[in-house]
């Protein structure tokens, strides 16, 4: 009877040998989570270092993924619509040195006096920009619609403007023509590019009738409708875009 009781107690004893591998498994899982956490921490540090490097390159002051979109949402032409007309007086000196600002500012004052004396404030304007002094002339001051020939009655204005361009020392001067976006196709002009180029060239020819101006200082460009300063959605905006510009360059930009 004693032996049977002892055997019964042995049968009822619970086997706990499974706890050892279970504990080992938990230890391994804990170690795995620690390693993963450490890896994620290292990656975060590396990401911060990369972000700082990009910030240093772009000098933006924000995170590398925090830069706003370069174009505003909505109407893609909204930035163009918000541009101010250069027919007026503006100052955006950009990279000009102080001496250049002063010298070009003096020339600007002469042009302003000419504009006021001839009651052309709504047709001519000046802007001191990073490229130089920009004088803007509405196309209706010089040309008939669709024509590149300077009107006879406006050649006197062009010749007076040429007097303003006589400078000592001389400066490089760029004449550029611009149009609105209304297509043109005539026997003489197959595109707005053609029209804008010939307007710039023909206006430049009138200026160079002044013997005090050396043609080597001058160049002409045509941009067609591709550099608007106002929205082409309205007649007022299109009128501002139809223009001839005279860019008086800083002396450091004189072609040798």
C-alpha positions in Angstrom: 0.0 0.0 0.0 2.8 2.4 0.7 4.5 1.8 -2.6 1.2 2.4 -4.5 0.7 5.8 -2.7 4.2 6.9 -3.6 3.7 6.0 -7.2 0.4 7.9 -7.3 2.1 11.1 -6.0 4.8 10.8 -8.7 2.1 10.5 -11.4 0.4 13.7 -10.2 3.6 15.9 -10.2 3.5 18.5 -13.1 6.4 18.5 -15.6 7.9 22.1 -15.7 10.8 21.4 -18.1 9.1 23.5 -20.8 9.7 26.7 -18.9 13.4 26.7 -19.8 13.1 27.0 -23.6 10.1 29.4 -23.1 12.3 31.7 -21.0 15.1 31.5 -23.6 12.6 32.4 -26.3 11.5 35.5 -24.4 15.1 36.5 -23.8 15.8 36.2 -27.5 12.7 38.3 -28.4 13.7 40.9 -25.9 17.2 41.1 -27.4 15.7 41.4 -30.9 13.5 44.3 -29.8 16.5 46.0 -28.2 18.5 45.6 -31.4 15.7 46.9 -33.6 15.2 49.9 -31.3 18.9 50.6 -31.4 18.9 50.4 -35.2 15.9 52.8 -35.5 17.7 55.2 -33.2 20.8 55.2 -35.3 18.8 55.7 -38.4 17.0 58.7 -36.9 20.3 60.3 -36.0 21.7 59.7 -39.5 18.5 61.2 -40.9 18.9 64.3 -38.8 22.5 64.6 -40.0 21.5 64.2 -43.7 18.7 66.7 -43.2 21.1 69.2 -41.7 23.5 68.7 -44.6 20.8 69.5 -47.1 19.7 72.5 -45.1 23.3 73.8 -45.1 23.4 73.4 -48.9 20.1 75.1 -49.6 20.3 77.6 -46.6 16.6 77.3 -46.3 16.3 77.1 -42.6 13.7 74.4 -42.8 13.8 70.6 -42.9 14.7 69.0 -46.1 11.2 67.8 -46.6 9.5 71.0 -45.5 10.3 73.2 -48.5 7.0 74.6 -50.0 6.1 74.0 -53.6 7.9 76.4 -55.9 4.6 77.2 -57.7 1.4 78.1 -55.8 -1.6 75.8 -56.0 -4.4 76.8 -58.2 -4.1 79.0 -61.3 -0.6 78.4 -62.7 -0.6 81.9 -64.2 -1.5 83.6 -60.9 2.1 84.6 -60.3 2.2 86.3 -63.7 -1.1 88.1 -62.9 0.4 89.5 -59.7 3.4 91.0 -61.4 3.5 94.8 -61.5 3.7 96.6 -64.7 7.0 98.2 -65.3 5.2 101.3 -66.7 5.8 103.3 -63.5 8.7 103.7 -61.2 10.1 100.7 -59.4 13.3 99.9 -57.6 14.5 96.3 -57.5 18.3 96.7 -57.4 19.2 93.0 -56.8 22.9 92.5 -57.1 23.9 96.0 -58.1 26.8 97.6 -56.2 26.3 100.8 -54.4 28.3 102.8 -56.9 26.2 101.4 -59.8 23.0 102.0 -58.0 24.0 105.7 -57.6 25.1 106.1 -61.2 22.1 104.4 -62.7 19.9 106.2 -60.2 21.1 109.5 -61.7 20.3 108.3 -65.2 16.9 107.2 -64.0 16.2 110.7 -62.7 17.0 112.2 -66.1 14.6 109.7 -67.7 11.9 110.6 -65.2 12.2 114.3 -65.9 11.8 113.6 -69.6 8.7 111.5 -69.0 7.1 114.2 -66.8 8.0 117.0 -69.2 6.4 115.2 -72.1 3.4 113.9 -70.2 4.3 110.3 -70.8 3.8 108.9 -67.3 1.1 106.5 -68.5 3.2 105.3 -71.4 6.8 105.2 -70.2 8.3 104.0 -67.0 11.6 103.1 -65.3 12.7 100.4 -63.0 16.1 100.0 -61.3 16.7 96.2 -61.4 19.5 93.8 -60.6 20.4 93.8 -64.3 20.5 97.6 -64.7 18.1 100.4 -65.5 15.1 99.3 -67.4 13.0 101.9 -69.4 9.7 100.5 -70.6 7.8 102.0 -73.5 4.3 100.9 -74.4 3.9 99.8 -78.0 1.1 102.3 -78.6 3.6 105.0 -78.2 5.6 103.9 -81.2 3.7 101.4 -83.4 0.4 100.8 -85.0 -1.3 97.5 -84.1 0.5 94.6 -85.9 3.2 96.9 -87.3 6.9 97.0 -86.6 7.5 100.4 -88.2 7.9 103.4 -85.8 5.2 105.9 -86.7 6.5 109.1 -88.2 4.9 111.2 -85.5 6.6 109.2 -82.8 10.1 109.2 -84.2 10.7 112.5 -82.5 10.1 110.8 -79.1 12.5 108.0 -80.1 15.2 110.6 -81.0 14.7 112.4 -77.7 15.1 109.1 -75.9 18.4 108.6 -77.8 19.7 111.8 -76.2 19.2 110.3 -72.8 21.3 107.3 -73.8 24.4 109.4 -74.5 26.6 108.6 -71.5 30.2 109.1 -70.5 31.5 106.5 -69.9 29.3 104.5 -72.3 27.2 101.5 -71.3 25.9 98.4 -73.1 22.3 98.8 -74.0 19.8 96.0 -74.9 16.6 96.8 -76.8 14.0 94.1 -76.4 10.5 93.7 -78.0 7.6 92.0 -76.3 4.0 91.2 -77.4 0.8 89.9 -75.9 -0.3 86.3 -76.5 -2.7 87.0 -79.3 -1.5 85.0 -82.3 -0.4 86.9 -85.4 0.1 85.7 -88.9 0.6 88.2 -91.7 2.5 88.5 -94.9 5.4 90.1 -93.0 5.2 88.3 -89.6 4.4 84.7 -89.0 4.6 84.9 -85.3 4.8 87.2 -82.3 8.5 86.5 -82.1 9.0 88.0 -85.6 7.0 91.0 -84.7 8.8 91.6 -81.4 12.3 91.2 -82.9 11.6 93.7 -85.8 10.1 96.2 -83.4 13.2 96.1 -81.3 15.5 96.4 -84.4 13.5 99.2 -86.0 13.3 101.2 -82.7 17.1 100.7 -82.3 17.7 102.0 -85.8 16.0 105.3 -84.9 18.1 105.6 -81.7 21.3 105.0 -83.7 20.5 107.9 -86.0 22.1 109.8 -83.1 25.8 110.1 -84.2 26.8 110.3 -80.5 25.7 106.7 -80.0 28.1 103.9 -81.0 26.3 100.9 -82.5 28.8 98.5 -80.8 27.1 99.3 -77.5 23.7 98.1 -78.7 22.0 94.8 -79.2 18.3 93.8 -80.0 16.2 90.9 -78.8 12.7 89.7 -79.3 10.8 87.7 -76.7 7.4 87.5 -78.3 4.7 86.8 -75.7 7.0 84.7 -73.5 8.0 87.4 -70.9 4.7 88.9 -69.8 4.5 91.5 -67.0 0.7 91.2 -66.6 -2.0 88.7 -67.3 -3.0 88.3 -70.9 -6.6 87.5 -69.7 -7.6 91.1 -69.9 -7.2 93.9 -72.5 -5.4 96.0 -69.9 -2.9 93.3 -69.2 -2.3 92.6 -72.9 -1.7 96.3 -73.4 1.0 96.3 -70.7 2.7 93.2 -72.3 2.9 94.9 -75.7 6.1 97.0 -75.0 9.6 97.8 -76.0 12.3 97.8 -73.2 15.6 99.6 -73.0 18.0 97.9 -70.6 20.9 100.2 -69.6 23.6 97.8 -68.3 26.0 98.4 -65.4 29.4 99.6 -66.6 30.9 96.3 -65.5 28.8 94.6 -68.2 30.1 96.7 -71.1 31.2 94.4 -73.9 34.9 94.8 -74.6 
